[in-house]
Amino acid sequence: MNQYVQPFFDYLAASPTAFHAVEGAKRQLLEAGYVCLNEHEAYKLQAGGRYLVTRNQSALIAFQVPGTGLAPFRITASHADSPALKLKAVMEDRAVKPYVRLNAEKYGGSILSTWLDRPLSVAGRLLVRTEGGIQSRLCDLGRDAAVIPNLAIHFNRNVNDGYAFNVQKDMMALWGDGAEENSLLAELADGVGAEVKDVVGHDLFLYSRTPGAVWGAKNEFLSAGRLDDLECAWTCLQAFLAAQGEDHLNVYALFDNEEVGSLSKQGADSTLLADTLLRIGEALGAGAGETRAAMAAGFMASADNAQAFHPNYPEKYDAQNRVLMNGGVVVKYSANQKYTTDGVSSALFSEVCRAAGVPVQYFVNRSDIIGGATLGGLSNTHVSMNTVDIGLAQLAMHSVWETAGVQDLPYMIDALKMFYRAELRMKGDGTWETEFPQ
């Protein structure tokens, strides 16, 4: 194992939901001296300052102001959410006595079969009534507490021939045998120092508690939950914390709700990034035109994992454009703009990786298979700048238990350190001057 694996596993274990992932990132930033801003207050910034802002507790933007003040923006963007099962407003189902089940709906494009027959817990946030008003408190049951059991094969002889899951029926989690009413909510409330009668709202998710593992003939693979997209979120953060720009303004963006289309106030298709960049310019005394110019001269890396070549299904991949775990950072292309990469952004980022000594791979789907999209293109509708879509190769994307390459963690961190440190100066439309530190 390299030096990054255990810290990454620790971050995953502490991040069962997007709320916890953002809280963990926020904690690392505060420890590094970043100052927390509030969106409902005017920004007061200084040249050389380091700041962060959160929205909905599930999205975060941090930035480093260079000593010269406003400068072209250098951005990494990833997302904190993963496919999951979200508990409904009234979460307990007591229709089949004596059992108590947890009623959930599907969040994102989960591989549903992977949720069955494994220990699950519950985490998220509770909205608590206090003397001073409503307070949001993160919660985590932190123990094996529920299971979604398979039906015995004796009653479903065709289960191995393909099965269409009905989320309302098949994905009910068994919570208890005659458990008291609101027992789950009461335990969660007790964990945050509240009484169940004072819980007036919640955002709660089931999650797998199976810890991450390293395995393989040479311990070359790692598996865990929520690699998509916390692997990119974490590696982007480590690079951001380690690197300081000189003639550009570094930004770390962590969005929510990518798995359901980013259509929320905290998603990449919101005004969050644009709002923040414009307010940075305003607080530094720049006019709207100057800030727009800093955007146009900027460069963004949209970081979301890529589908690694699967040895059991070689026919699913374009033979010349497939990517491997431990093969380096993946640059993702799509002619129909599912990914934002074009010749300019690919060339610039490939040069960054070359300077960092990091191998680069290129992913393009088979021409007869429609691939997924990610947050880069959605962000560009609000903040238009040269953007490259990148990621790390992984197997079993959207499973509860996903697999990636151990060596790719340092590859991504090293590449993004160089991305944040390199001088990429836009000299004209399609023309850039590059300078890489030794």
C-alpha positions in Angstrom: 0.0 0.0 0.0 1.2 3.5 -0.7 0.9 6.3 1.9 -2.5 7.5 0.6 -4.6 4.4 0.9 -5.4 4.4 4.6 -6.1 8.1 4.8 -8.4 7.7 1.9 -10.2 4.7 3.5 -10.5 6.8 6.7 -12.2 9.6 4.7 -14.6 7.1 3.1 -15.5 5.5 6.4 -16.3 9.0 7.8 -18.3 9.9 4.7 -21.5 7.8 4.6 -23.4 10.7 3.0 -22.7 13.9 1.1 -23.2 15.8 4.3 -20.4 13.9 6.0 -18.1 14.1 3.0 -18.4 17.9 2.9 -18.0 18.1 6.7 -14.8 16.0 6.4 -13.4 18.2 3.6 -14.4 21.3 5.6 -12.6 20.0 8.7 -9.4 19.5 6.7 -9.6 22.9 5.2 -10.2 24.6 8.6 -7.2 22.7 10.0 -5.1 24.1 7.2 -6.1 27.7 8.1 -9.0 28.4 5.7 -11.7 30.8 6.9 -15.4 29.9 6.6 -17.6 32.4 4.8 -21.4 32.5 5.0 -23.4 33.0 1.8 -26.0 35.2 3.6 -23.3 37.7 4.5 -21.0 39.9 2.5 -17.6 38.4 1.6 -14.6 40.2 3.1 -11.5 38.9 1.4 -7.8 39.8 1.4 -5.1 39.1 -1.1 -3.3 36.0 0.1 -6.3 34.8 2.0 -7.8 31.3 2.1 -11.5 30.8 2.3 -14.4 28.3 2.0 -18.1 28.4 1.7 -20.8 25.6 2.0 -24.3 25.4 0.7 -26.9 23.0 2.1 -24.1 21.3 4.1 -23.7 19.1 1.0 -21.6 21.3 -1.3 -18.5 23.2 -0.7 -16.2 25.6 -2.6 -12.8 26.6 -1.3 -10.4 29.1 -2.8 -6.9 30.6 -2.5 -6.5 34.3 -3.3 -3.0 35.0 -4.7 -1.0 37.9 -3.3 -1.9 39.9 -6.5 -5.6 39.6 -5.9 -8.1 38.5 -8.6 -6.5 36.3 -11.3 -7.7 33.6 -13.8 -9.5 30.8 -12.0 -8.0 27.3 -11.8 -10.7 24.9 -10.7 -11.2 21.2 -9.9 -14.8 20.1 -9.6 -16.1 16.8 -8.2 -19.2 15.6 -6.4 -19.9 14.3 -2.9 -23.0 12.2 -3.5 -23.2 8.6 -4.5 -26.1 6.3 -5.6 -28.0 5.3 -2.5 -31.4 4.5 -0.9 -32.9 7.5 0.8 -35.4 6.9 3.6 -38.9 8.4 3.1 -40.4 11.1 5.3 -42.4 8.4 7.2 -39.7 5.7 7.2 -41.2 2.9 9.2 -43.4 0.2 7.6 -45.4 -2.0 10.0 -47.7 -3.6 7.4 -46.3 -7.1 7.9 -46.3 -7.8 11.6 -44.3 -8.4 13.7 -41.5 -7.1 11.4 -40.6 -3.4 11.1 -39.1 -2.4 7.7 -37.5 0.8 6.5 -39.2 2.4 3.5 -36.8 3.9 1.1 -36.7 5.3 -2.5 -33.8 5.0 -5.0 -31.4 7.9 -5.2 -29.4 7.8 -8.4 -28.7 4.8 -10.7 -27.7 2.1 -8.1 -26.9 -1.5 -9.1 -29.7 -2.6 -6.7 -28.7 -6.3 -6.4 -25.5 -5.2 -4.6 -27.5 -3.8 -1.7 -29.0 -7.1 -0.7 -27.7 -9.4 2.1 -25.2 -7.0 3.5 -25.1 -5.1 6.8 -26.5 -1.6 6.4 -26.6 1.4 8.7 -28.3 4.9 8.5 -26.7 8.3 8.4 -27.6 11.8 7.2 -28.9 14.9 9.1 -31.6 15.7 11.5 -33.4 19.1 11.7 -33.9 19.7 15.4 -36.2 22.2 17.2 -34.3 24.1 19.8 -35.0 27.2 22.0 -33.3 29.3 19.4 -35.0 27.8 16.4 -34.2 25.0 13.9 -30.7 23.4 14.0 -29.2 20.9 11.6 -27.2 18.1 13.1 -25.3 15.4 11.2 -26.1 11.9 12.4 -24.7 8.4 11.9 -26.2 5.3 13.5 -22.7 3.8 13.2 -23.7 0.1 13.7 -25.0 -2.8 11.7 -28.7 -2.2 11.9 -30.6 -3.4 8.9 -30.5 -5.9 6.0 -32.3 -6.1 2.7 -32.8 -9.9 2.5 -33.0 -11.8 -0.8 -35.9 -14.1 -1.4 -34.8 -17.7 -1.1 -34.0 -19.3 -4.5 -36.7 -21.9 -3.8 -39.3 -19.2 -4.3 -37.6 -17.5 -7.2 -36.0 -20.1 -9.3 -35.3 -17.6 -12.1 -33.3 -15.2 -10.0 -30.0 -16.1 -11.8 -31.7 -15.6 -15.2 -32.2 -11.9 -14.7 -34.6 -10.1 -12.3 -36.3 -6.8 -12.5 -36.2 -5.2 -9.0 -39.2 -3.3 -7.8 -37.8 -0.8 -5.4 -41.0 -0.4 -3.4 -41.2 -4.1 -2.8 -37.8 -5.7 -3.1 -35.7 -2.9 -1.4 -37.4 -2.7 2.0 -34.8 -3.1 4.7 -35.5 -5.2 7.7 -35.0 -3.1 10.8 -36.6 -4.9 13.7 -38.9 -7.6 15.2 -41.7 -5.7 17.0 -39.5 -2.6 17.5 -41.1 0.4 19.2 -42.6 3.1 17.0 -40.0 5.6 15.8 -37.2 3.6 17.4 -34.8 4.4 14.6 -35.5 8.1 14.8 -35.2 8.0 18.5 -31.8 6.3 18.4 -30.5 8.8 15.8 -31.9 11.7 17.9 -30.2 10.4 21.0 -26.9 10.3 19.2 -27.1 14.0 18.5 -28.3 15.0 21.9 -32.0 15.5 21.0 -35.4 14.0 21.7 -37.4 12.4 19.0 -40.3 14.9 19.6 -38.0 17.7 18.6 -36.9 16.2 15.3 -38.9 18.2 12.7 -37.2 17.1 9.5 -34.5 14.8 8.2 -32.4 13.7 5.2 -31.4 10.1 5.9 -29.8 7.4 3.8 -29.0 3.7 4.1 -25.3 2.9 3.6 -23.0 -0.1 3.7 -20.7 -0.3 6.6 -18.3 -2.8 4.9 -14.8 -1.2 5.3 -12.4 -0.7 2.4 -9.9 -3.4 1.5 -6.7 -3.8 -0.6 -6.3 -7.0 -2.5 -4.9 -8.7 -5.6 -1.8 -10.7 -6.6 0.4 -7.7 -5.7 -2.1 -5.8 -3.5 -2.7 -3.6 -6.6 -6.5 -3.1 -6.2 -8.6 -1.4 -3.6 -12.4 -1.8 -3.1 -14.8 0.2 -1.0 -18.1 1.9 -1.2 -18.7 5.4 -2.7 -15.5 5.5 -4.8 -17.7 7.3 -7.4 -17.0 10.1 -6.7 -15.3 10.4 -3.4 -12.1 9.1 -4.9 -11.9 12.2 -7.0 -13.3 14.5 -4.3 -10.5 13.3 -1.9 -7.6 13.4 -4.4 -8.6 16.8 -5.6 -8.7 18.1 -2.0 -5.2 16.7 -1.2 -3.8 18.4 -4.3 -5.6 21.6 -3.5 -4.2 21.7 0.1 -0.7 21.0 -1.1 -0.4 23.5 -4.0 -0.6 27.3 -4.2 -0.9 29.2 -7.5 1.1 32.3 -8.2 -0.6 34.1 -11.2 -4.0 32.3 -10.9 -6.7 31.7 -8.3 -7.1 28.1 -7.2 -10.6 26.8 -6.5 -11.8 23.5 -5.1 -15.5 22.7 -5.9 -17.4 19.8 -4.4 -21.0 19.6 -5.6 -24.0 17.5 -4.6 -26.8 15.8 -6.5 -24.7 14.8 -9.6 -26.2 11.3 -9.4 -29.7 12.7 -10.0 -29.0 15.3 -12.6 -27.4 18.2 -10.6 -30.7 20.1 -10.6 -30.6 21.6 -7.1 -29.3 24.7 -5.5 -26.2 22.8 -4.5 -25.7 21.0 -7.8 -23.3 21.7 -10.6 -26.3 23.0 -12.7 -27.0 25.6 -10.1 -25.6 29.1 -9.7 -23.3 28.1 -6.8 -20.0 28.2 -8.7 -20.9 31.4 -10.7 -22.2 33.1 -7.6 -19.0 32.3 -5.7 -16.6 33.4 -8.5 -18.5 36.7 -9.0 -18.6 37.4 -5.3 -14.8 36.8 -5.1 -14.3 39.4 -7.8 -16.6 41.8 -6.2 -15.0 41.4 -2.7 -11.5 42.0 -4.3 -12.7 45.2 -5.9 -13.0 44.0 -9.4 -15.8 44.8 -11.8 -18.1 42.2 -13.3 -16.2 42.5 -16.6 -12.9 41.8 -14.9 -14.3 38.7 -13.1 -15.8 37.4 -16.4 -12.4 37.8 -18.0 -10.8 35.8 -15.1 -13.4 33.1 -15.8 -12.7 33.1 -19.6 -8.9 32.9 -18.9 -9.5 30.1 -16.4 -9.3 26.3 -16.7 -11.4 23.6 -15.0 -10.8 19.9 -14.4 -14.2 18.1 -14.0 -13.1 15.1 -12.0 -15.4 12.0 -11.9 -14.4 8.4 -12.2 -14.3 6.5 -15.5 -15.4 3.0 -16.4 -12.3 0.7 -16.4 -12.0 -2.1 -18.9 -13.8 -5.2 -17.6 -12.1 -8.4 -18.6 -15.4 -10.4 -18.6 -17.0 -8.0 -21.0 -14.4 -6.8 -23.6 -17.2 -6.3 -26.2 -18.6 -3.3 -24.2 -15.5 -1.2 -24.9 -13.9 0.6 -27.8 -10.7 -1.4 -28.3 -8.5 1.6 -28.9 -10.0 3.9 -26.2 -10.3 1.6 -23.1 -8.7 2.4 -19.8 -7.1 0.3 -17.1 -6.9 0.5 -13.3 -3.4 1.6 -12.2 -2.9 3.0 -15.7 -2.9 6.7 -14.7 -5.4 9.6 -15.0 -8.2 9.2 -17.5 -9.1 12.0 -19.9 -12.7 11.4 -21.1 -14.0 12.3 -24.6 -17.5 12.4 -26.1 -18.4 13.8 -29.5 -21.9 14.6 -28.3 -20.5 16.6 -25.3 -21.5 14.2 -22.6 -17.9 15.1 -21.5 -16.5 18.6 -22.1 -13.0 17.6 -23.2 -11.9 19.0 -26.6 -8.5 19.1 -28.3 -7.4 22.3 -26.4 -8.3 21.1 -22.9 -6.9 17.6 -23.5 -3.7 19.0 -24.8 -3.2 21.3 -21.8 -4.1 18.7 -19.3 -1.9 16.0 -21.0 1.0 18.5 -20.8 0.3 19.0 -17.1 0.5 15.2 -16.5 3.7 15.0 -18.6 5.3 17.6 -16.4 4.1 15.7 -13.3 5.4 12.4 -14.6 1.9 10.9 -14.5 0.7 8.5 -17.3 -2.5 9.6 -19.2 -5.2 7.4 -20.6 -8.0 8.3 -23.0 -11.6 7.0 -22.7 -14.2 7.1 -25.4 -17.3 4.9 -25.5 -18.1 2.5 -28.3 -19.9 4.5 -31.0 -23.0 2.4 -30.5 -23.2 2.8 -26.7 -24.5 5.9 -25.1 -22.3 6.8 -22.1 -23.1 8.7 -19.0 -22.6 12.4 -18.5 -21.1 14.3 -15.5 -20.9 17.7 -14.0 -18.4 19.5 -16.3 -20.9 20.3 -19.0 -23.5 21.4 -16.5 -21.0 23.7 -14.8 -20.1 25.2 -18.1 -23.6 26.4 -18.8 -23.1 28.8 -15.8 -19.3 29.3 -15.8 -17.9 29.0 -19.3 -14.2 28.2 -19.5 -11.9 25.6 -21.0 -12.7 22.4 -19.2 -11.3 18.8 -19.3 -13.2 15.8 -18.0 -11.0 13.5 -16.1 -11.2 10.6 -13.6 -9.7 7.4 -12.4 -10.6 4.0 -13.8 -12.8 1.8 -11.7 -14.9 -1.3 -12.0 -18.5 -1.8 -10.8 -19.5 1.8 -11.0 -22.7 2.5 -9.0 -22.3 -0.7 -7.0 -22.3 -0.7 -3.2 -18.8 -2.2 -3.5 -16.6 -0.6 -6.2 -13.0 -1.4 -7.3 -10.1 0.8 -8.4 -6.3 0.8 -8.6 -4.0 1.5 -5.6 -1.4 3.3 -7.7 -4.0 5.7 -9.2 -4.4 7.6 -6.0 -0.8 9.1 -6.1 -1.1 9.5 -9.9 -4.2 11.8 -9.5 -2.8 13.7 -6.6 0.5 14.4 -8.4 -1.3 15.4 -11.6 -3.6 17.8 -9.8 -0.8 19.3 -7.7 0.9 20.2 -11.0 -2.5 21.4 -12.4 -2.8 23.8 -9.4 0.8 25.0 -9.6 1.4 25.2 -13.4 1.1 28.5 -15.2 -1.3 28.2 -18.1 -1.7 31.6 -19.6 -4.4 32.2 -22.3 -2.8 34.3 -25.0 -5.7 34.0 -27.5 -8.6 31.8 -28.4 -7.0 28.4 -28.7 -3.5 29.6 -27.8 -1.9 29.1 -24.4 1.5 29.7 -22.9 2.7 27.1 -20.4 5.2 27.1 -17.6 5.7 24.2 -15.3 7.6 24.3 -11.9 10.4 21.8 -11.4 
